[in-house]
């Protein structure tokens, strides 16, 4: 697979978020949103363009996770996502909250050429993308319990680096 140039982060749909809560990617671990950590890692890996599938209710909070000047589209509009994918560039897909962690093996995040994702997602949002490659280095976040479990581990790792 060629160098990954783009990333798509898919946040939970509004109706699945309990009242008073926000998408997991916007929750903080050690005072930094998970999405901000993901963005920093993606930029370090050479990702140049981002698309965040996110409701307008959380768009400002999602935008705050990106450094000023970053090429990012934040929208829940399917047509805008398809436009973003109208290319052959390798695109990282995080279909749920994920924390960058070098020790994490493959099996959660994946990448595929934009047009291949576009062809599959045109009719149905699914992870069944035949040309996708699994990407290591991303640890799934399943809920607040996962965040609580990871905070001491991450604090120790950050202290040692």
N, C-alpha and C positions, 0 to 999 in steps of 0.2 A: 504494500500500500504506500502511496506517495505520502509526502509530508502533510500532516493535518493542518489545513488552512482555516477551517471554519468549525464552529461548534453550535449545537442546538441544545439548549437546556429546556426540558419540559417540566413545568411546575404543575402541581395539582390543580384540578378544576375547582372553581369557587364553591360549587355545591358540596364538594367533598371535604372542605375545610371547616372544622367546628367553629362556631361563633366565638369571637374573641381570640382566634388563632390566626396564623399566617402560614403560607407554604413552608415546608421544611427547609428548602434551600435558603430561605430568608431568616431562619432561626440562627442564633449565634452559638458558636463554640468558642469559649475563651474570648468573649467580647467581640468576635468578628463573625459576620454572617457566613454561613457555609458557602453561599454563592460567591462571595468576595474571595474566599480561599480558592474556589474552583477557577475563577477568572484569573487570579494571579498565576496559578499553575498553567492554565491554558496559554496565557500570554508568554510565559517562560518557555513553553513548548513550541511557540511559533504560530499559534492561532491568531488570525488577523481580523476575522469577522465573527460576530455572534448573533444568534437569534434566540430570544427567550420567549417561550410560549407562556404567557402570563396574562391574567385578567387586568383590566384597567385599574382595579382597586389596589393592586400591589405594584403597579408599573413604576411609580416614583421610587419605592423602596428597592426594587430590582435595579433600576438605573443607578442608584447610589453605590452599588457594588462594583461598578466599572470605573476605571480611571477616566478622567476627562479626555475627550478626543477619541475614545475607543469606538470603533465601528460596530454599533449594536442596534438591533431592531428588537423592540419589546412589544409584543402584540399577541392577541389570541385569534387573529384573523387567519384562517386556513390559506386563503389566497396569497397573503403576504409571506407565509412560510414557504409555499410552493415557489414563489418568485425568488426567495433567498436560495432555494435549492436548485435553481435552474443553471447548473454549472457542473463541471466534472471534478471539482475540487474535493479532496478527502475531507469528510465532515464527521467530527466527534459527536456522538449522541449520548446525552445523559437523560434517560427517561424517568428518572426519579432523583431525589436528593442524593448526592454523593460527595464524599470528602476526598480530596486528593491525598493519597497515602502510597508512597513508593512500594511498600511491602505488600499491597493488595494485588492479588493475582487477577488474571483475566476472567471474564464471565459476567460482568455487570454492564460496563460501558462498551460501546461498539462504535466503529467508524465505517463509512461507506461513501462512495462518490455521491455528490449532491443529486445528480439526475436519477441515480438508482433509488435513493430515498424518496425523491419526488414521485417517481413512477409508482412506488408501493403506497406512499401516503396520499396519493391523489384521491383514492377512493376510500381508504381506511387507514387510520393511524394504528400501525401494528409494528412489532419488533421483528416480524418474519421477513427480513431483508436478505435475499439470497447472496448478495455480494458483500455482506458485512463481515468485518473482522473484529474479533473481541479485542478489547484494549485493557491492559493491566494498569494498575496504579489508581484505581477508583474504588473506594469503600462505600457500599450503600448505607444510607441512613434511613432506618425504618420508622423512627419516631423519637419522641423525647427520651425514651429509655436508652436508645442507642447513643444519643448525644451525651446523656449522663455517664454512660459507660466509657465513652471515648475521651471525655474531658481530662481525666487524670493522665491517661496515656499520652495524649497530645501535649499536655503541659510538660510532662517529663521529656518528651522528644524535643520540644521547642527550647527547653532549658539546656539540653545537651548540645544543641546546635549553635 
